[in-house]
Amino acid sequence: MFIKIILNYILGYVRVIIEGYYIERFINICTNNKITIWNLKREKNVRLYLNVGKKEFKEICKAAKKTKCSVKIKNKKGLPFLLHRYKKRKIFLILLLIVLAFIIISSNFIWNIDIIEENNQELQNIYQDIEEAGLQVGKLKSSIDMKEIINQIRLKRQDIAWIGIEMKGTNVIVKVVKADEKPDIIDEEEYCNIVSDKVGVITKINAQTGTANVKVGDTVNVGDVLINGWMEGKYTGIRYVHAQGEIEAKVWYTKYKKVPYNTTERRETGNTEDLYSIKFNNFKINFHKGVSKFEIYDTIETENKFKIFSDFYLPISIIKTTNKEVEEIRKTYEVEEAKNIGIQELQEELDKEIENKDSIVGKNVNTYQKEDGVDVFVTYEVLENIGTNEKIVF
């Protein structure tokens, strides 16, 4: 349908009004004679609006005459009528031809790459890897080997479960599915120990299979064996097993922050300025002076690419640069005020890090006053299940 509309625009078409009492018969004649009409709109059963190609206009006039209907041209559309209207304006015609040539040439290149990541799972440096594999903005479409690009990315990255590339117009859509991170699982038939994966003090241990290597109250480090993957019987002797059990320990989470007595805070004033630039592929033209009117400011830059249709991008974009004025405010804190600020911020960080608040059994705060500020340490004591399987190597 899109190709048909473009073709009719190039060849020219007219929007006509058919009036009469035999509109149904008129439509049947057009259908039987294979006259292409589209965008039909009926009004009060005696009036019909439709589009018809320039070359077939005479045919619908004959059909209207047979059905005693009148024909009126509402408007004329398409390239031939546009050229006729502006035939005396040579500069406009030349510019129009240049624009058409520019669009036709541009259609052979890639001007935009959309990366769609399933469930908004971010993949680090994925755009850079895609470019290195050969898919780049400004590259000729015929020179792109989709299968080769997919193979290169799959070989380079182990965190991708699936990748697909689809080309639409001058736009390339890359769909990526992130691979699930699976923990190393030791088969239950394999012999293994349970070792500590955190530093802590054992508060509870229950060896279901295997032999406990620690007791309540013991301090353990990362890598220490908690439950041995063997059992010893009076008559069976030592036999190796897949160790299983539950180990609970008290572990510590510590955060540190230095709060200076004298500090500078940045705050937005609410004043902004918008600056614009136009970009032709990699060539940029600024419509403003290079220096902002603000002395101190933060910058946000957005780029909007030109496109004719949903997937037909052009190598032209408008860049909007928004500068937000910022003022710097000098602040001086007393010792107690600095301590409270540090403690509050560190506790908020730890509360976000520890999901199960009921597992917190203790909090410890230490502050050390220095010449230029206060060093703050906040420690949470948390009860957690610890331990991971480690295969026994003979």
PEPEFEN-V959113 format. One line per field, one symbol per residue. phi: phi as a letter, one per 20 degrees, with the letter a starting at -180 (. if undefined). psi: psi as a letter, one per 20 degrees, with the letter a starting at -180 (. if undefined). burial: b if it has 16 or more other ideal C-beta (glycine too) atoms within 10 Angstrom, else e. A space follows every 10 residues. Layout:
phi=???
psi=???
burial=???
//
This chain:
phi=.fffffffff enbcedddcq edffffffff ffeleecblf bdclmcccdb dbfgfdffff ffffffdlde cceebdcofg fffffdfeef ffffffffff fffffffece cbcddddgll efdflfffff fffoecfnef ffeedgffff ffffffdeed ebbcccdcmd dddddcdfff edffdegfee ebeddfdbea dfdbbcefco cfdccgofec dfnffecfeb ccdfdemece befcrdcdbe dcdcccbddf fdbdddcfen ecbddccdcd ldeddeebff dffefcbddc dccdefbecf cdedfcbddd ddddfcdddf ccdfgfffff ffffffffff fffdfeffef dacccccced fdrcedcccd ecebecobfc fede
psi=hghgggghhg hqrqoqpppr ilhghgghgg ghjlpoqrlp pqokijpppr qqqghjghhh gghhhhjlqq pppgrpqrgg hghhhkhinh gggghghggg hgggghijrp iqopooppkk opopkhgghg ghiioqpjqp hijpoggggg ggghhhpijp hqpqpppocj qpoopppppp opqoppqiiq pqrpqpjrpa pphppoogpa ppirrpiqpq rpiqpgpqlq qpqhhibpqq ropqrppqqo rpppqqppoq hprpqpppii prqpqqqppn djppppkrqi pqiqgpqqpp pqpoqpqgah knqqlpqppp ooppppqppp qpqrghgggh ggggghhggh hhhognhiio iqppppqopr hiappppppp pppqprqqqp ppp.
burial=eeeeeeebee ebbbbbbbeb ebbeebbebb eeeebebeee eeeeeebbeb bbbbebbebb eebbeebebe beeeebbbee ebeeeeeeee eeeeeeeeee eeeeebeebb bbbeeeeeee eebeebeebb eebebebeee eeebeeeebb ebbeeebeeb eebebeeebb bbebebbbee eeeeebeeee bbbbbbbbeb ebeebebeeb bbbbeeeeeb eeeebbbbbe beeeeeeeeb bbbbbebbbb beeebebebe beeeeeeeee eeeebebebe eeeeeeeeee eeebeebeee eeeebebeee bbbbbbbebe bebbbbeeee eebeeeebbb bbbeebeeeb eeeeeeeebe eeeeeebeee eebbebbbbb bbbbebbbbb ebee
//
